[in-house]
C-alpha cells in the first residue's frame, strides 16, 4: 500500500509544462496553463485550484471524495495489520508453550480428579460420625485435587485459545485483503480522474499524459516484524481476552 500512496502523491505533485500554440489545442475554459514568465511551472494541484472550469471543479470534487475514502481505508488497514501481527505473535507464543508441555500434562486425568472430588465432597456432607481429623484430611485432599485441576484446566483453556486466535487471524486476513482490494479500486479511479482533469485543463504530455506510457513501478512488499510475546505475557493476554 506504500507504493499506492506514492503514486497518488506523485499525481498531485506532477507539473504541467505549457505547450506552444502550434502543438496544443486551446485550453479548456478557466484552465491556467500559460507560462508565468521565466518558464515557470505550476503544479497540477495549483492549476486545479485556480481553474473556474465547471468540469474541472466537478472532477476535483470527485478526487477529493476518493482521497477522503482512501485515507479512511488506509487507517483501517493499518489497524487490521496491527491486530493481525499481535494475534500471529500470540499464536506462536502459546503454541510453543502448549507443544513443550503437552507430554507433561495428563489431560485425561481431569475426569478422574473431578469424580474423586465429588466423592470426597459427598462423603464430607453425608457422614455424620466423622472425627475432626478425618474431616480435615478430606478437606486437605479436596484442596490438593483443586490445585491439580486448576493446572490441567489452564492448559486445556490455552489449547482452546489457539483455535480462537487462529479464527481471529483468518478474519483479520480476510478484512485486510478486502480493504486492500477497495484501495486498489480507488487508485484506478484516481488515475482516471487525474487523466480527465488534465484533459479538461488542456494539458498534454507530462507524467499524466497516458497511464500506459508511465513506467510501471512494482510494489515492494516490506515484511513486517512480528512482535515477540513470551510466556510471561500470557497472563496479560488472558486478562485481555476476558475483558473482550
Order of alpha helices (4+ residues) and beta strands (2+ residues): alpha-beta-beta-alpha-alpha-alpha-alpha-alpha
